[in-house]
Amino acid sequence: MSGKKNVLLVKSGGEAAIDEWRSHFAHFAATESPESAALDVRWWNDASVAPEDVAYALVWQPDPGRLAALPNLRLILSTAAGADHITSDPTWPRHVPLIRAVTPEAAQRMGEYVSMAALALLRDLKRSVRQQAARRWDSFETERSATDTCVGILGLGTMGVRSAEMVRGLGFRTIGWSRSRKAIDGIDCHAGNDALPGFLAQCDILVCLLPATPETDGILSAERLATLPRGAALVHVGRGSHMKFDDLREALDSGHLSGAFVDVFETEPLPADHPAWTHEKIVVTSHNAAIASRRMRARFFAAQIAAFERGETPVGVYDAVRGY
């Protein structure tokens, strides 16, 4: 890029975050990705920006129709690893490459979350939290250790693989399932729809890390949750479209499932009167399992913009056929 700077519109973190985004992009343009130096980082609703001057858009849940109104848009940058918050807009410009934030830091953070949740479910941490709130000393035992417990990773993309490696390192027997066959050292990998019931039947803790596609919509149905061993637990960090909350609640209330960590919901932000907030067997987190720092996302996207400007294929390009 040369001459006039191309505008990078940002809708992530609110207007107050723009100075931070601008600083990070400037730093990485100077130190690692000089091809991205000619960027003018501006807030999404900056009225002084002409639509025709926008070359790049870094977004989370952009207003429907807004991306399509940018005639010279060259790249769309999803501030998350998923893209459904963009592709749910029927007008999003499909001819413009869409880059997902598949940063190494995001995969590491997801692995940390999954490890935390698996250990918390194994040791019934929520019971200890309730005891502390009630100031009640009540020593209790849990049935298993990690070595007696099978964690199943549903979805073996970048985040799924890292999560599998990390929980395996904690001593859990770890298995994985994906649409196509994968080979991961130390992980028993299953593939295809025919293998899904047998995979689920082994999972003492099921971790959902699937993308949002038509094939995965509603995959955590009541029928599939019933396939899990009695007393199993769920860590749901995939997409809100994978599960109906009522199915999870019924499985928990019946005693078939013993607990759940849920980071994603069909409606977000989760309404204050939603029953998940107060359910004694559910830990709610606010879709933050794998949010990479702005610094590391700026580094990743500066590198992808630089690769694009060199005529190379960026990392994390969304594939509309696969749905991720």
Order of alpha helices (4+ residues) and beta strands (2+ residues): beta-alpha-beta-beta-beta-alpha-beta-alpha-alpha-beta-alpha-beta-beta-alpha-beta-alpha-beta-alpha-beta-beta-alpha
